[in-house]
Amino acid sequence: MSVANPDIADIVVISPTELYVLGKDLGTTNVLLWGRDGHLVGSINVEVQHDLISLKHKFAEFSPARR
């Protein structure tokens, strides 16, 4: 497996059938996956962006208007 831009994301192998994608910086990249025989078995496009909806909810939780 390889990540086209390792500054954007990193991959951790959890098991032979599971990967963990860790976003490191904002941007896009792709991940290429090869089988044991060396043939490409898949590619995944990855876009790392801010989770603005969760951030909005967190700000609302701590807003003085809610107290």
C-alpha positions as CSV (number, residue, x, y, z in Angstrom):
1,M,0.0,0.0,0.0
2,S,1.1,3.6,-0.6
3,V,-0.1,7.1,0.1
4,A,0.4,9.5,-2.7
5,N,0.9,12.5,-0.3
6,P,2.0,11.3,3.2
7,D,1.8,14.9,4.4
8,I,-2.0,14.7,4.1
9,A,-2.8,11.2,5.4
10,D,-1.2,8.1,6.9
11,I,-2.4,4.5,6.9
12,V,-2.1,2.0,9.8
13,V,-2.7,-1.6,9.0
14,I,-5.0,-3.0,11.7
15,S,-5.4,-6.5,10.3
16,P,-5.2,-8.2,6.9
17,T,-8.7,-6.8,6.1
18,E,-8.7,-3.5,8.0
19,L,-6.9,-0.2,7.5
20,Y,-7.0,3.0,9.7
21,V,-6.7,6.3,7.8
22,L,-5.2,9.1,9.9
23,G,-5.7,12.6,8.5
24,K,-2.6,14.7,9.1
25,D,-3.3,17.9,7.2
26,L,-6.0,19.5,5.1
27,G,-6.0,18.4,1.4
28,T,-6.6,15.4,-0.8
29,T,-4.5,12.3,-1.6
30,N,-5.1,8.7,-2.6
31,V,-4.2,5.4,-1.3
32,L,-3.2,2.5,-3.5
33,L,-3.6,-1.1,-2.4
34,W,-1.7,-4.1,-3.8
35,G,-2.4,-7.8,-3.4
36,R,0.2,-10.3,-2.3
37,D,0.8,-11.0,-6.0
38,G,1.8,-7.4,-6.6
39,H,-1.3,-6.5,-8.6
40,L,-3.2,-3.3,-7.8
41,V,-6.4,-4.3,-6.1
42,G,-7.9,-0.9,-5.3
43,S,-7.4,2.8,-4.8
44,I,-9.1,5.1,-2.4
45,N,-9.4,8.9,-2.7
46,V,-9.0,10.6,0.6
47,E,-10.1,14.2,1.4
48,V,-9.1,15.6,4.8
49,Q,-11.1,18.6,5.9
50,H,-12.3,20.2,9.0
51,D,-15.4,18.7,10.7
52,L,-17.3,22.0,10.9
53,I,-20.6,20.4,12.0
54,S,-19.0,18.8,15.1
55,L,-17.1,22.0,15.8
56,K,-20.3,24.0,15.7
57,H,-22.0,21.6,18.1
58,K,-19.1,21.8,20.5
59,F,-19.2,25.6,20.5
60,A,-22.9,25.5,21.1
61,E,-22.4,23.2,24.1
62,F,-20.2,25.8,25.8
63,S,-22.1,28.9,24.7
64,P,-23.1,31.2,27.6
65,A,-26.6,31.4,26.0
66,R,-27.1,27.7,27.0
67,R,-26.4,28.3,30.7
